[in-house]
Amino acid sequence: MKKIEAIIKPFKLDEVKEALQEVGLQGITVIEAKGFGRQKGHTELYRGAEYVVDFLPKVKVEVILAEDQVDDAVEAIQKAAQTGRIGDGKIFISTVEQAIRIRTGETGNDAI
């Protein structure tokens, strides 16, 4: 099993969700997040005063899936989340040792 964590722009969430559903993934977890990468935030003007926004709003999407689904899922996220502009986000893939469904006690791929 693998875990995909994707940090994306908030307005791309619906597109990413639909793309993942199209490749056959059923469940995702979404976490609101704030952060910055190379873009280092930006300056905004509010009522005549300038202020720096260090942490930009982001969304973290987490998906646990079988190893044979990883390539399709990553491709779907990339295509759906890409705007071509700085700050599109990142995708991280890691190994999951075990998954357990609390309600039934199912383990492994059956639990996801």
C-alpha positions in Angstrom: 0.0 0.0 0.0 1.1 3.6 -0.7 0.1 7.0 0.7 0.0 9.9 -1.6 0.1 13.4 -0.1 -0.6 16.3 -2.4 -0.3 19.9 -1.4 -2.4 21.9 -3.9 -4.1 25.3 -4.4 -7.5 25.4 -2.7 -9.5 26.2 -5.9 -8.2 23.1 -7.6 -9.6 20.7 -4.9 -12.9 19.9 -6.8 -10.9 19.1 -10.0 -8.5 16.9 -8.2 -11.4 15.1 -6.4 -13.2 14.4 -9.6 -10.0 13.2 -11.3 -9.3 10.8 -8.5 -12.8 9.5 -8.7 -12.4 8.9 -12.5 -9.4 6.7 -11.9 -11.4 4.6 -9.4 -10.3 5.9 -6.0 -13.1 6.0 -3.4 -11.9 7.9 -0.4 -9.7 10.9 0.2 -8.8 13.0 3.2 -8.6 16.8 2.8 -6.8 19.0 5.3 -6.7 22.8 5.1 -3.1 24.0 5.4 -1.0 27.1 5.1 2.6 27.2 3.9 5.1 28.5 1.4 7.8 27.2 -0.9 10.0 29.1 -3.3 7.4 31.8 -3.7 7.9 32.9 -0.1 4.5 34.5 0.3 3.5 37.9 -1.1 2.7 41.5 -0.1 -0.9 42.7 0.0 -2.5 46.1 0.4 -5.3 46.5 2.9 -6.9 49.9 3.6 -3.8 51.7 2.5 -1.4 49.6 4.6 1.0 47.0 3.1 1.4 43.8 4.9 3.2 40.5 4.1 1.4 37.3 3.8 4.0 34.7 4.7 1.8 31.6 4.7 -0.4 31.0 1.7 -3.6 28.9 1.9 -3.2 25.4 0.6 -5.0 22.1 0.7 -3.4 18.8 1.6 -5.1 15.8 0.0 -4.2 12.3 1.3 -5.0 9.1 -0.4 -4.1 5.5 0.7 -4.2 3.1 -2.2 -2.9 -0.2 -3.6 0.5 0.0 -5.3 -0.9 -0.7 -8.8 -3.1 2.4 -8.6 -0.3 4.9 -7.8 0.8 5.9 -11.3 -2.8 6.6 -12.4 -3.6 8.6 -9.2 -0.4 10.7 -9.5 -1.1 11.5 -13.1 -4.7 12.4 -12.3 -3.6 14.8 -9.5 -0.8 16.4 -11.6 -3.2 17.1 -14.5 -6.0 18.4 -12.4 -3.9 20.6 -10.0 -1.6 22.1 -12.6 -2.0 25.8 -13.5 1.5 26.3 -14.9 2.2 29.0 -12.3 4.4 29.1 -9.3 2.8 27.5 -6.2 1.0 24.7 -7.9 2.2 22.4 -5.1 3.9 19.1 -4.5 3.1 15.4 -4.4 4.7 13.0 -1.9 4.5 9.2 -2.1 5.3 7.0 0.9 4.9 3.3 1.9 2.1 2.3 4.3 2.9 -0.8 6.3 -0.6 -1.6 7.6 -4.2 -0.4 7.4 -7.0 -1.5 9.7 -10.7 -0.7 9.3 -11.9 -0.1 12.8 -15.5 -1.1 12.2 -14.8 -4.6 10.8 -11.2 -5.3 11.7 -10.3 -5.8 8.0 -6.6 -5.3 7.3 -4.4 -4.4 4.4 -5.9 -3.6 1.0 -9.3 -4.8 2.3 -9.3 -2.0 4.8 -8.9 0.7 2.1 
